[in-house]
Amino acid sequence: MSQPGARSEFTARYFVESTVPSGKVAEIIAGEQSSGTFVTLPGETAQLKERSRARVTRVQPIPSSAQPTLHSALVQRQGLDGPFERAEIEIAFPVANVGANLPSLLATVAGNLFELGEVTALRLLDLDLSPAYAAEFQGPAFGIEGTRQLAGVHGRPLVGTIVKPSIGLSAEQTAQLVDSLCAAGIDFIKDDELMANAPYEPFAARLAAVMPVLHRHADRLGRMPMYAFNVSGSIDDMLHQSDAVAAAGGTCVMVSVNWVGFAGVEHLRKNTALPIHGHRNGWGALTRHPGLGFSFAAYQKLWRLAGVDHLHVNGPSSKFWEPDASVFANAQDCLRPFAGLHPLMPVFSSGQWAGLAPEIYRQLASCDLMHLAGGGIIGHPDGTAAGVQSMRQAWEAAVAGVDLQQAAAHQSALARALSHFGVS
């Protein structure tokens, strides 16, 4: 980001609602998250301010609210009852305050500012780093192109699914399911986020049962079906398990990013030679309230800095709360350039089936994605192979601009999917 003089900076953009004028609350936040408070303190010299204090670079007022979005005991004690000013603000922070330290970056752009009593709504909307600063972080090792090379899939989405039931299968039962999926020509399989290293199916047993199946089908297909083994756990467990996957010939590991944490993902990225499949379970707690938390635009940039290669974005017409417009915006954010880092491969999942391909393609104008379907593949009335085939046929039609009903006239797998699951 641009800087005054020789000071290198990065910027964060927020939505803020407050009892005090928006320009003043922006200065309060800038002070709280850098060298001090909004008033000058002993020791906060002009030289220190020039070197370390954040600066407000933009305040864009938006219509105020008569009621506070969030409760504040401070506002209550002061007896304030509105109006509550709202604005989008941008703050520039000195890079020298943080360095290449993601936890410190998070503490700076998303730390105690959420606690400020004057603030009755606050949301991190976006983050901007210079390529030089972003290069100090590891970033994705593989991204889209590296993932495609490992999976041997080019020119179309990776069609995949999730191991279900999500919990309770033995290692041998998981291997049998994987065998049937690989026989059907699947590109990608992932463990469920609830399946890691449980007593009923230890990780080592699952790896030992699944990898021979993958190798056998790789010999037949001429490509290794990508399986994302869930290695979420302690740092030591993640490193040991990812090493075991690589040694066995596996091509992907998965982590529940919110619970493993930024430092955990960074350490895994530093020590594994495999793509990292990022599952965002718990994301709703960070974003569902529009007056609090994070936008996905900022969230995906932070995980991109940490080194994730794929990131879940939900799916259109899914079982979750998120509107379709948000799902597509999430995917577009993953594909959008950011500070010279690899783009992320967006992962569509939840309630997906062949009929959703045209709208996804219309919104993204890209095949650089994973389209994961559970029931939409395994629940196909003609079997799993037909389910995989229906997904590919739908994507071929979508990219060619052919109506699905027209395409289905000559493709039985797609036709049966449309009649069984209902036209999207």
Stockholm file with secondary structure:
# STOCKHOLM 1.0

chainA/1-424         MSQPGARSEFTARYFVESTVPSGKVAEIIAGEQSSGTFVTLPGETAQLKERSRARVTRVQPIPSSAQPTLHSALVQRQGLDGPFERAEIEIAFPVANVGANLPSLLATVAGNLFELGEVTALRLLDLDLSPAYAAEFQGPAFGIEGTRQLAGVHGRPLVGTIVKPSIGLSAEQTAQLVDSLCAAGIDFIKDDELMANAPYEPFAARLAAVMPVLHRHADRLGRMPMYAFNVSGSIDDMLHQSDAVAAAGGTCVMVSVNWVGFAGVEHLRKNTALPIHGHRNGWGALTRHPGLGFSFAAYQKLWRLAGVDHLHVNGPSSKFWEPDASVFANAQDCLRPFAGLHPLMPVFSSGQWAGLAPEIYRQLASCDLMHLAGGGIIGHPDGTAAGVQSMRQAWEAAVAGVDLQQAAAHQSALARALSHFGVS
#=GR chainA/1-424 SS CCCSTTCCEEEEEEEEEESSCHHHHHHHHHHHTTTSCSSCCTTCCHHHHHHHCCEEEEEEEEEEESSCSSCCHHHHHHTCCCCEEEEEEEEEEEGGGTCSCHHHHHHHHSSGGGGCTTEEEEEEEEEECCHHHHTTSCCCSSHHHHHHHHHTCCSSCEEEEECSSSSCCCHHHHHHHHHHHHHTTCSEEECCTTCSSBTTBCHHHHHHHHHHHHHHHHHHHSSCCEEEEECCSCHHHHHHHHHHHHHTTCCCEEEEHHHHCHHHHHHHHHHCSSCEEEECTTHHHHHSSTTEEECHHHHHHHHHHHTCSEEECCCTTCSSSCCHHHHHHHHHHHHSCBTTBCCCEEEECSSCCGGGHHHHHHHHCCCCSEEECSHHHHTCTTCHHHHHHHHHHHHHHHHHTCCHHHHHTTCHHHHHHHHHHCCC
#=GC SS_cons         CCCSTTCCEEEEEEEEEESSCHHHHHHHHHHHTTTSCSSCCTTCCHHHHHHHCCEEEEEEEEEEESSCSSCCHHHHHHTCCCCEEEEEEEEEEEGGGTCSCHHHHHHHHSSGGGGCTTEEEEEEEEEECCHHHHTTSCCCSSHHHHHHHHHTCCSSCEEEEECSSSSCCCHHHHHHHHHHHHHTTCSEEECCTTCSSBTTBCHHHHHHHHHHHHHHHHHHHSSCCEEEEECCSCHHHHHHHHHHHHHTTCCCEEEEHHHHCHHHHHHHHHHCSSCEEEECTTHHHHHSSTTEEECHHHHHHHHHHHTCSEEECCCTTCSSSCCHHHHHHHHHHHHSCBTTBCCCEEEECSSCCGGGHHHHHHHHCCCCSEEECSHHHHTCTTCHHHHHHHHHHHHHHHHHTCCHHHHHTTCHHHHHHHHHHCCC
//
